[in-house]
Amino acid sequence: MISLWKYHKIPFLFFIVSCILYVWFAYNITRVETIQLLLLYIALFIFAFQIIQKTGFNFKLLVIFSIVFRLLFLFAIPNLSQDFYRFIWDGRMIFEGLNPYLFTPDSFIQNGKFPILQAQELYDGMGSLSASHFTNYPPINQLCFAIAALFSSNSILGSVVVMRLIIIAADIGTLYFGKKLLERLKLPPNRIFWYILNPFIIIELTGNLHFEGVMIFFLIWSLYLLHSGKWKWAAVVLACSISVKLIPLMLLPLFFGWFKKTSVNLSTLEKSKNPFKIALGDQRTHLNYKKLIIFYIIIGITILLLFLPFFSMEFITNYSKTVGLWFGNFEFNASIYYLARAIGYAITGYNEIAIIGKILPTISVLIILGFSFFKPNNSLPKLITSMLLVFTLYLFLSTTIHPWYIATLVIFCVFTNYKFPLVWSLVVILSYLAYANADNSENLWIIALEYILVFSVFIWEVFIKKRLPVS
């Protein structure tokens, strides 16, 4: 310890100051205190950058720092999101033997029924929007909620602690498999700390209890297994990722390129002494249809099995309706959609979300198909780069972008040459300024500032600087 202090005094000082700021962030501010929120957030980013740089990328020390930062949040009630109240509600419903997909909280409370402990408190905390809709959280996410109910069925704080420990464990798993995957790709393993020590990741996932962290753990584990040649197990683990959050579903077509392999005609290679000719004319691309189909079948069967305990025709109706609502009826922190909405207002005088909300997803589908069939995703760096760009363009076209959605981009960028997700993870805090208003209305100038910065870096990296995937 003395030698660590001797050679890493500056990082330790930044670590101590960061601990104080994280404690202040976790236990002393709310999302309406915008000035404190912005100053603390920016300061934590500066110190995180300094810690990573000044340690000389001392791996063990950075691991300790990242775990300690997360543990500081252990007994804090999330202060930037109220979603956790619904998590606890769903978990306790399962604990009581009730299917959370078949009932809205409104259906109980408005009829004077209290099916779980602390029902009224949880109902009041989750807000009217969540309370009036069926749950949209997939089965492994529900399992996490149920585990929280199992260990703490009568304490909201106790349930928070259990869920937070699950998310911290998932982040440690991401650290483990992320490091191993970086080593396999011949990339610096310390890159993983741009995710693990990122204040955005610590605050949004550990602090605010968003289960993107668990989804990302399964996703990175799956990519590691895929690179190791264990593609069947990779399919099972990828299905688990989808069963935490549905987002990885949109990435499935990209695996089409993974099962396309380029080979050289051996007879031509033996006869020819011109490697340039072989490179141009004698390579053959083969799609292993059998593996591709089995890969998708394994994913499909695993997801169905995970949903099976909750299955009924009513479940299908409720779940599809709720997912459709979340993707097409709400607006928050959007970019291209807000521009399209403004044009719609100028032409018709109305909010044309019903029309725009169908056009933009169609464009997203075309983008996904383009990256799937016209990009060579036959190496993991290329596959991850396509995942990063596809999901980025999807978010650019979305009507609703909650800050924690950016977490997936941050982990992808660790394995590529692109850094715009890191910039987005910093400036996305501006979206919380909406909560300073009594009606939670957004200041579109603030949103414009956020996206001017993000789009500027994105355009520079993708189109101007012409950065290529790591090969």
N, C-alpha and C positions, 0 to 999 in steps of 0.2 A: 504493500500500500504506500509506503514511504517513497519507494522508487517511482511508482506511478505518479504520485504528487510532484516529485522532483522533475520529472520529464514532461508532465502534462498539467502544469499549474493553470495555464490559461484556459484549456478546455474544462477543467474542473470548476473554475470560477464561472464560466459560461453555463455549466451544468447546474451549479447551485442557484444562479440567478434565474435560469429557466425553470427550475423546480418551484421557486417562489412565484413566478408568473403563472405557471400551470395551476398551482394551488389557488391563486387569486382568481384565475379564469374559471376553475371548476366550482368554487364554493362562494364566490362573492359578486358575480355579475350576472345580469340577465340579458336577453337578446335585444331589449329595448335601450340598453345603455350603450349606444352606438360608438361614442368616442372612445370609451374604455375598451370596447370590443375590438375596434380597429387598431388601437395603439398596442394592446397586448398581443394581438394576432401578428402584426407586423414585426414587433420586437421578438416574438418567438421564432419567426422565420429567420430573422437575422442571426439570432443565437444558434439556431440549428445549423445554419450554413457554416458558422464559425466553428462549432463543435466538430463537424465532419472534417473541415479543413485542418484545424489546429491539432487534432489528434494524430495526424499523419495516417488516417484511416486505420487506427488501432481497432481491429475487429472486435475483440473481446470487450474492450472498454465501451465501444459504441453499442454493443448488445446490452450491457448492463444499464447504460444510460436510457436506452429505448424502453426497457422493461420497467425501470423505476418511474419514468415519466407516465407510463400507463397506470401503474399502481397508485399514483397520486390521485387519480380520479375514482378510486375504488368505491368510496362511500359518498360520492356526489350524486345528487339527483340531476339528470340531464337538464341543461339550462337553455339550449338552443333548439330543442325539438320536443314535442309532446307525444311522438309516435310510441314511445315505450309504454304508455298507459294501455294502448291497444294490444301491445305484445303481451303484457301481463294478463289482460282480459282473456285473450285467446288461450294462453297457457292454462289458466285456471278453469276455463270452460272444458278443455280436454281433461284436466285433472278431475273434474266433476262428472266425466263421462258424456259430455255434450259435444256435438260436432260444431266447431266454430264457423264452418262454412255455411251452415244452414240458418243462422240467426244473426240479426243485427243487434247491437247493444240497445238501440231504441226500442226494439220489439219487446224487450224485458222492462226496462226502466220506465218507459211511458205507460206501461200497464201495471206499474207498482210491484214488479217482480225483481228479486235480487238473487240471481242464480249462483253467484260466487261471493266470497268474502271481499269486503271493501268495494262492492259493485258500484255504489253511488260515487265514491271518491274517484275510482278509475274512469267512470263515465264522464264525470265533470272534467277530469284532466285531459281526456283524449280529444275533446272538442266535438262540435256538432257534425262536422264533415265526416270524420271517421266513424262516429257513433251511428250515423244514418246509412252506412254502407256495409255490405258484407265484406269479410276479410279477403285480402288478395295475397296473403303470404303463403308460399308453397310449403310442402310437408316437412322438409328438414328444418326450415325456419320455425315451423310450428313445434317441432321436436325440441328446439332450443327453448321456446317459450314454456313448454310443458316441463322441461327439466327445472326451470326457474320456479314453476309452481310446485314441483315435487319437493324442493328444498326450502321453499318459503311461500307457503300458501296464505299467510295472513299478514305479510309485511311487504309494502311496496319497495322500501329500501332494500330489504333482503332479496327480493326478486331482481332488482337492479344490479346488486352485487353479483349474483349468480350469472346473469346474462353478460355482465362485463367480463367476468372471468372466462367465459366461453369465447368472447371476442378477442381477449388478450391471448388466449391459447391458440386461436386461429392465426393471429398475427405472428406468433412465434413459429407456427407451422409454415407460414408464408416466408418468413426469414430463412428457415431451414431449407425448404425446397427451392426458394428463389436463389439462394447462394449456390446450391448444388447445380441448378440449371445454368447459372451464369458461368460456373467453372466448366461445365460441359460445352458451352458455347465459346469458350476461350475468351470470356469477357471478365473484367475486374469484378470479383465478388463483392467488393465494397459498394458497388452501384446500388445494391439492395437497400442501403440506408437512405437513399433519396425517397424511398417509400416508407421504410420503417421509422425513420426519425423525422419525417415530414409532419410539422405541427397540424396541418390540415387532416392528415390521416389519424393522428392521435386524438384530436378534438372531435372529429365527426364520427369516427368509428368507436373508439373506446369511450370517449366522453359522452357522445350523444346516442350511443347504442344502436348504430346502424349496422345491419348484418351483411353489408357489402364485404366486410372483412372476412366473414366465413365463406361467402361465395368465392372471393378471390383466393383464399387458401385452397379450396378444392380445384379451382381453375388452374392455378400454378402447379399444383400436384399433378393434375391431369396432363399438362404440357410436359412436365418432367418425365412422366411415364411414357408419353408418346415419343419423346426424343430417345428414351431408353429402349424403344422397340416393343414395349408392353402395351400395344394399342388397344387390346381388349379391356384391360384394367383401366386404361386411360378413358375409355368410353364410359365405364361404370362411374368413375370419379367425376367426369364431366357432367354426367346426369345428376350427381349429388350437388354440383355447383348450380345447375339449373333449378334444382329443387330447394335451393335457398333463395335465389332471385331468378326471375325468368330471363333476365337480360342475355345470358350466354346463348339462348336459343337463336338469336339473330346471327351468331357467329358460326353456326353449324354448317352452312353452305361453303364456308371458306375451307373446310377440311377436304373438299373435293380435290383441291390442288395437292394436298399432302399425299394422296394415294396415286398421284400421277408421277411417275418416275421416268427420268430420261436416261437412256442407255445407248451404248455404242454398238453398232453391228460388228461383232468380233471377227467375222471373215474379212470384212473390209479393212479392219484395223490390222490384221495380219498381212494383207496384201499391200496396203498403202503405207508410204513413208511420209505422207503429207498430213500432219496433224491439223493444219488449217482447213483442209478439205473435209476431214472427218468432222471437225467442229461445225462446219456449215451444212454438210449434206448427208452425213451418215449417222446422225443421232436419231433415236426412235423414242417417242413418248408413249408410255403405256399407262393406262388407267386400270388399276386393279379393282374391277367392279365388285368382286366377291368380298374383298376386305372392306371396301367403302360401304357396301350394303349391310354387312354384319356389324360394322362400327355404328351405323345409324340405328340398326335394330336393337343392339345392346342398350344404347342410350334410351330409345323409346320404351323398351320393356322395363328398364330400371326406373324410369320416371313413373310409369303406370303402376308398378309395384309400390312405389313410395306413396302415391296418391290413393292406392286401393283402400286403406282403412277409412278414408273419408268419402268414398265413392257413393254417389246416388245420382239419379237424373236431376234432382233438385240442386245438387252440388254443381253439376255441369252448367245449369242455367245461371245460378248465382255467381259462379266464379267467372264465367265468360263475360257476363254483364259488368261485373266490377272491374275486371282488367280493361275492358273496352272503355269504361268511364275514365279510368286513370290515364289512359293513353290519348283520349280524344276530347275530353270535356273540361279539362282544367288548364290553367295558364299560370306560369311562374318562371321568371328569370330566363325567358326565351330570347332568341336572337333573330334568325331569319323569319320565324313565325310572326314576331311583332312587326317586322317590316311589311310582311304580307297582310297582316291585320290592318295596318295603317292604310295601305292601298285599298283594301276592301271598304274601309270606312269612307275613304275619299270618293269611291265610285258609287257605293250603294247606300252609305249612311248607317250601315249596320255592322256588327261584329260577325264576320263570316267564318267563324271557327268550324262550323259544321262542314263547310266546303273545303276550307284550307286544311282542316284536320284529316281529310281524306287524301288530298293531293300530296302533302308533304310525306306521309308514310309510304305512298306509292313511289315517290322519288327515292326514299330510303331503300325500298326493296330493290329497285333497279340498280342502285349503287352497290348493294350487297351482292347481287348477281354478277355485276360487272367485275368486282374484285374476286369473286369466286371462280369465274370461268375465263377471265382474261388476264389474271395476274398469276405469275408462277409461284404459288405458295408451297413449293415442294421442299423447303428447308424451314426450320423453326424460326430463325430470325425473320424470314420473309413472311411467314404465316402470322407471327406476332405483329409485324409492321402493318399487315393488312387488317388485322383485328383492331389495332389502334386507330387507323385511319377510318375504317368503317364505323366504329363506335363514335368517333369524333364527329363525323358527318351526320350520323344519326342524331346526336345531341344538338348539333347546329340546326337541324330541321325540326326538333321536338317543340311541343307547346309548353312542356313543363320540364325544367331542369333544376332539381333540388341539388344543393351543393355536394351531397355525398355521392351523387352519381359520378362525379369526376374521379373518385377513388380508383375505378377500373382503368381509366386512362393513365393515372400515375403509375400503377404497377406495370402496365404495358410499356411505358416509355423507358423504364429501367433496362429493357432488353433491346432498345433501338437507339438510333442517333437523335431522335426527336426529344425536345425539352419543353415544347409549348404546354403540355399538361402540368408541368411544375409551375409555370406562370399562371395558368388557370387556377391551380390549387391555392395560389396566393390571392388573386383578385376576386375569386368567387365569394369571399367574405362580404363584398359589397352588396350581394343579394340580400343579406340580413338587414340592411338598412330599411327595408320595407316594413319591418316590425316596429320601427320607431313611430310609425303612424298609427293612430287609433284604429283605422280600418284596414291596416296591413297593406295599404296601396303602395305600388312600386313607383319610384321616381325613374322615369324612362331615361333621363339624362345619366343617372348613375349606372343603369343597365347598359346604356350606350358606351360609357367609359370602360366598363368591364370588358365588353366584347370588342371594342376598338383595340385594346391591348392584346386580347387573346387572338383575334383575327390577324393582327399585325405580325405577331410571332409565328403563327401558323403559316401564313402566306410566305413569310421570309424563309422558313425552314423547308416547307414542302415544295414551293414553286420557284423561289428565287435562288436559294442556296443549293437547291437540288440535292439534298441529303439522301443518301441511299441506305437501304437496310444493311445491317452488319452482315458480312458474308464470311 
